[in-house]
Amino acid sequence: MSDKVEYNKPSVSKKPSYQAIRNYKVVKYNSLIQKSNFELSAQQQKIMMYLISKIKSDDDVFMTADFEIIEFCEVCGIHFESGKNYKDIQDAIGSMAEKILWVRLDNGDKTILRWIEKPYINETTGKMRVKLDDLLKPFLLHVKNNYTQFELLNTLAMKSKYSIRLYEILRSYEYKKSFTFSVDELKELLNAANYKLFKDFRVNVLNLAMNEINELSDLNVSYELLKEGRAYSSVQFAISLKLDLDERFAAWKNIQDVIGK
C-alpha cells in the first residue's frame, strides 16, 4: 500500500513504448484483492491487469479499451504468431466474459461480480474492444485509501496462475510485513481447493508461487507452516519489498530474460 495513488499514463500525442506500458500501475481496492475468489488462468489474469492498468485517475466510468493483440503479446513477451495468438486471446477474453468472481462485502455477505462486458472483435484490424463490467467500478475507480498498487511488470513473467494471484494478495499485506492464513482460507483465495493432499498443495502451489514471486517481482517472501496437532493448519508469510538496488536489478533482469526487451 502506498500513500499516494500513482498512474503512469502516456501523452495523447505519442504512443507509449511496450516498456512504458509494462511500467503502468495496477491499482485496486484491497477488498477486491483480499476478499474475493475466482478462477482465471495466468493469461486471463494478465489480461485483467493490462486492462486495469489503462484506467486513468480521473475516470468516472470505464472507458472501452481498444485491445490490440499484438501490443498485449509484446508487452507480455509472447512470441506473436498472428493466427494462433489471435484465437488464443480471443478465446481467453470470451471465456472471461462468462466467468464470475465472488466478493465478500463489508457486512459479511458475498456477492457475484463479472469481469468484462460483451467484447467486440474487428477481424480486419486484429483489435478487440473491451469494457470492464460496471459492477467493478467501486473497486477500481477513484481509489483513495485501503488500496494496493504495483507495476504491471511484476506479474508479466510469471507462468503460474497461483503465483500471480498470491503475489497481489501478499503485495496488499506488505505493509504488515507478516500475515497468516488458515490453509482452507488460502486455498479458497487461490481457488486451489482441488489439492486435497497438503503435500500436493505445498509443492504445486506454495513452493512454485514462492519461487516465481521471489525471482520475478518486487517482493521477497517466505513462509512457515503452523500445526494444530499433527496437521498443518496455517501458513504464515513474511513479506518485504526489495529495497536493495542489487536485488531490484536482479529481479528486473530475470523478468527481462523471460519477456524480452
N, C-alpha and C positions, 0 to 999 in steps of 0.2 A: 504494500500500500504506500502511496506517495502523498505528500502534502498538496500537490498541485496536479491536476489532470493535464497531460501533455498530448498534443496532437501534431504529428509531422505531416503536413499536407503540402502538395505541390502548388506552385503558382499556376494560374489558369492559362498562362501563355506558353508554358513549356511542359511537355510530357515528362514525367519523372522517370529516372532510370530504374532498372529492376532492383538494384541495390538500395536505392532510396525507398522503394516500396517495401522491401524487406525490413526496413527500419521503422515503418509505420507502427504506431501504438495500437494495441488491442486493449480496450477499456471496458470493463464490466462491473456492475454492482456485485458485491460479494455474495448476495443472496442467490444470484444466478449460478455462481460457481459452487458455493458451499452447500446449497440446499436443493440440488437437482440431480436427477439421474436419467441417463439416456443411452441409446445405442447408436453411435455413429462410428464409421470406420476412420482410420487415420486420415485418409484423403478427405472425407467429408468434414472432419474437424478442422482441417487446414482450410477448406473452402469457407467454412463459417468464420474462422479467424480472419481470413483475407477480406471477406465482406464487412465484418465488424470494423476492421482497420480503416475502412473507407468512410466511416461516419465522421462528420465534422462536429466540432464543439458546439456550434450554434444551430445545428439541425433540430427542427421541431417535429419533423416527420421523417420516416425512412424514404430516402430517395431511391428510385430504381437504378440499379448499377448495371452498366454495360460490362458484362463478364466476358473478358477476352480469354479464350482458351490458351492461346499462345503466351499471353502475358502471365497467366497463372502458372503454366508449365515452367516458364523461365524463372519466375520468382521462386518456385519450389524446387528448381533444379531437376525437373523431369525432362528427359530427352524427348523432344517433340516428334511424334510420328502422327501426322495430321489425322488420318482415319481412325487409328486406334485410340489416341488420346481424346479426340473429339467424342467418340462414342463412350469411352470410359467415364469422362467427366459429365457428359450428358446424362448417363445412367445414374451417376452418383447424385447429381442435383435432382433428377426425377425421383429418386428414392427418398431424398431429404424432404421433398415436398409432401411426402406421405407419412413421415415419421413425426413422433411427438416427443416431448420431454416432460417429465413430472417435476414440478417445483413446489417446495413446501413454503407456504406463506407465513407471515409473522404471527398469525393467530393459530398456527399449527395445522391448518388444513392443507391438503395437497390439491393442486390443480394441473390441468394439462395445457401446455403451450405448443405451438408449432414453430418450426424454424423459418420457413420461407413461404411466400405466397406463390401462386402459379408462375412458373418461369416461361419465358418466351425465347424461341430459338430462331436465328436467322442462318439458314444453312449456306447462304451465299457468302456472307462475311465471316462466318465462324464465330459469331458473337452470341451470347445469351444475355437476356435482360432479366435480372433477378432482383426481387424486393424482399427484404426481411419481413416476417409476419408482424403486423401491428401489435399483437399481444406481447411482443418483446420490448416495446417502447419503454415501459417503466424500468427496465433492467439495463438499458443501453444508452438512453438519451439524457442529456443534462446531468451528467454524473458529477456529484459534488462531494460525497463522503461515503465511507464504508465501501470502497471500491478497490479494484486491483487493476494495474496496468503493466503491460510488458511489451517488448518489441516483438513483432510478428516473427522475426528472425529466430527467436528462441524455440520455436516449435517446428520449423520447416524441415530440419534434418532428421527428425525423429521418425522411426518406422512403425513403432507400436502404438496402437490407439490408446493403450493403457498409459504409456509414457506421456503423451500429450495431455490427457485428462488429469493424471496425477500431478504433472508439472503445474497446471493452472491452479489446482487445489492447494498444493504446497506453497505456491507463489502468493496466494491470498492469505496464508498464515505466516509468511516470512517474518513479519514484524513481531510475532510472538517468539520466534526462534525455536520453538518446540511445540509440537501438537500431537495429541494421542487420539487415535480412532479405535473403536472396537473392530474386531475382524469383520463382523457382519456389516457394520456401518460402512467400512471401507469397501467391501465387496459391492454393496449397493451403490455407492458413489461411482465406482469404476465399472458398474454393470458387469461384474465378474462372478456372479453367484453360481455360474456353471462349474466353477472349480470347487468341487466338494471336498477333495483332499487338500489339507493345508499345504503340504509339500509342493503340490502342483501349483497352487496359488502363489507360493513363495518364489518358485523358480520362473514360472511363465508370466507373472505379473510384477511382483515386487522387485525381484532382482533385475529383471530386464529393464523395468522402468528406471530403477536407480542408476543403472549403467548409462542409459541414454540421457537422463537428466543431468548427471554429473559431467558427461563428456560434451553435451551438445546444447547447453543452456547457461544462463547466468546464475544458476543456483548450485550450491554444494549441499547435498542431502545424504543422510544416513538414517538407519532405523534400528530399533531394538524391539525384540519380541517380548511381550509380557504374558505370564501364565496365570491361570486360575486352576489350581490343582495340577493335573498333568497336561491340560490342553492349552494351546495358545489362545488368549482371549483378546489381546490388544496389540496394536502396533504404535510405537512412539517414534516420531520422526524428529530429527534435528535438522534445522533449516537455516541456511545463511546465504546471503548474496556474495558472489565472487567480487571482492573489492581489490584484491591483489592484481596488479596490471599483468603480471606473467600468467596468472590463472585466466584472466579475461581474454588475453590474446590467444592462449592455448585453446579455449573453448571456441573462440571466433574462427581459428584456423581449422578446428575439427568440423565446424559447421560448413565452412567454405569447401573443405575437402569432399563433403558429401553432396552439397547442392551446386558447387561450382561457382566460379567468379562471374 
